[in-house]
Amino acid sequence: HVQLVESGGDSVEAGGSLRLSCAASGYTEGIRCMAWYRQAPGKEREGVAAIDSAGRATYSDSMMGRATISQDKDRTSLSLQLDSPKSEDTARYYCAADFPPRTGPAWKIKDGDNCVFSSWGQGTQVTVSS
């Protein structure tokens, strides 16, 4: 299995910037895709951005143009650069990996893999003040 540990969450002002990181350990060779999800109080978990093993990325509509997801070649590190955050971006952000048993939310990468996320970190809190 794999272990995922997020970091970088903080309280920031709207219009600033933030970079979240996720460190993956264990059998990372078995990871197909990685992603960032988030969950705000009282709301369902939603996808933010995902990236497959070929480096193809997909973003949620609300994050398009404001976020950049990146990973290293051996998929031991995943990042999310969030620019010009808004108050509605306040949420707990989770790192996720597509790893067996591949049960969980599915996300089709644009022109890329069909990903299913079943490994999760504990999350890191992002609070954006306006």
C-alpha positions as CSV (number, residue, x, y, z in Angstrom):
1,H,0.0,0.0,0.0
2,V,1.0,3.7,0.0
3,Q,1.0,6.4,2.6
4,L,0.2,10.0,1.8
5,V,1.0,13.0,4.0
6,E,-0.1,16.5,3.0
7,S,1.5,19.8,4.1
8,G,1.4,23.4,3.3
9,G,-2.1,24.3,4.4
10,D,-2.4,27.8,5.9
11,S,-4.5,30.9,6.5
12,V,-4.1,33.3,3.6
13,E,-5.8,36.4,2.2
14,A,-7.8,36.3,-0.9
15,G,-5.6,37.1,-3.9
16,G,-2.5,35.7,-2.5
17,S,-1.0,32.3,-3.3
18,L,-0.4,29.0,-1.6
19,R,1.4,25.8,-2.4
20,L,0.3,22.4,-1.0
21,S,2.5,19.4,-1.0
22,C,1.9,15.7,-0.6
23,A,4.6,13.1,0.2
24,A,3.9,9.6,-0.9
25,S,5.7,6.5,0.5
26,G,5.4,2.8,0.2
27,Y,4.8,1.0,-3.1
28,T,4.7,4.2,-5.1
29,E,5.5,2.3,-8.3
30,G,1.9,1.0,-8.2
31,I,0.3,4.5,-8.4
32,R,-1.4,5.3,-11.6
33,C,-2.8,8.8,-11.0
34,M,-2.7,11.3,-8.2
35,A,-5.1,14.0,-7.3
36,W,-6.2,16.8,-4.9
37,Y,-9.7,16.8,-3.5
38,R,-11.2,19.1,-0.9
39,Q,-14.1,19.2,1.5
40,A,-15.6,22.3,3.1
41,P,-17.8,22.1,6.2
42,G,-21.3,20.9,5.3
43,K,-20.3,20.1,1.7
44,E,-19.4,17.0,-0.2
45,R,-15.9,16.2,-1.1
46,E,-15.0,17.5,-4.6
47,G,-12.1,17.0,-7.0
48,V,-9.7,19.9,-7.5
49,A,-7.1,18.6,-9.9
50,A,-5.8,15.3,-11.0
51,I,-2.7,14.1,-13.0
52,D,-1.9,10.7,-14.5
53,S,1.4,8.9,-14.9
54,A,2.1,10.6,-18.3
55,G,1.7,14.0,-16.7
56,R,-1.6,14.9,-18.2
57,A,-3.7,17.0,-15.9
58,T,-7.4,17.8,-15.4
59,Y,-8.9,20.6,-13.3
60,S,-12.3,21.3,-11.8
61,D,-14.1,24.1,-13.5
62,S,-13.8,26.3,-10.4
63,M,-10.0,25.8,-10.4
64,M,-9.3,26.2,-14.1
65,G,-6.7,28.9,-14.5
66,R,-6.0,29.3,-10.8
67,A,-4.4,26.0,-9.9
68,T,-1.4,24.0,-11.1
69,I,-0.9,20.4,-10.2
70,S,2.5,18.8,-10.6
71,Q,4.3,15.6,-9.6
72,D,7.8,14.2,-9.7
73,K,8.6,11.3,-12.0
74,D,8.5,8.5,-9.4
75,R,5.3,9.8,-8.0
76,T,6.7,10.3,-4.5
77,S,5.7,14.0,-4.4
78,L,2.6,15.8,-5.6
79,S,2.1,19.6,-5.4
80,L,-0.8,22.0,-5.9
81,Q,0.0,25.7,-6.6
82,L,-3.1,27.8,-5.9
83,D,-3.1,31.3,-7.1
84,S,-5.5,34.1,-6.3
85,P,-7.5,32.0,-3.8
86,K,-11.0,33.0,-3.0
87,S,-12.9,32.6,0.3
88,E,-14.9,29.8,-1.3
89,D,-11.6,27.8,-1.6
90,T,-11.6,27.4,2.2
91,A,-11.6,23.7,2.8
92,R,-9.6,20.7,4.0
93,Y,-7.5,19.5,1.0
94,Y,-6.7,15.9,0.6
95,C,-4.1,14.1,-1.5
96,A,-5.3,11.0,-3.2
97,A,-3.7,8.1,-5.2
98,D,-5.0,5.7,-7.7
99,F,-3.8,2.4,-6.1
100,P,-5.3,-1.0,-5.7
101,P,-8.0,-2.0,-4.7
102,R,-9.2,1.0,-6.8
103,T,-12.4,1.6,-5.1
104,G,-13.5,5.2,-4.6
105,P,-14.3,8.2,-6.6
106,A,-13.4,8.0,-10.3
107,W,-12.1,10.8,-12.5
108,K,-11.3,10.7,-16.2
109,I,-8.1,12.7,-17.1
110,K,-8.7,14.8,-20.2
111,D,-7.1,12.8,-23.0
112,G,-5.7,10.5,-20.4
113,D,-6.3,7.7,-17.9
114,N,-9.5,6.7,-16.1
115,C,-8.5,7.1,-12.5
116,V,-10.0,5.7,-9.3
117,F,-8.8,7.1,-6.0
118,S,-8.7,4.7,-3.1
119,S,-5.7,5.9,-1.0
120,W,-6.0,9.1,1.0
121,G,-4.0,11.3,3.2
122,Q,-5.3,13.0,6.4
123,G,-5.6,16.4,4.7
124,T,-4.3,19.9,5.3
125,Q,-6.5,22.9,6.1
126,V,-6.7,25.9,3.8
127,T,-8.5,29.0,5.1
128,V,-8.9,32.0,2.8
129,S,-10.0,35.3,4.3
130,S,-11.4,38.1,2.1
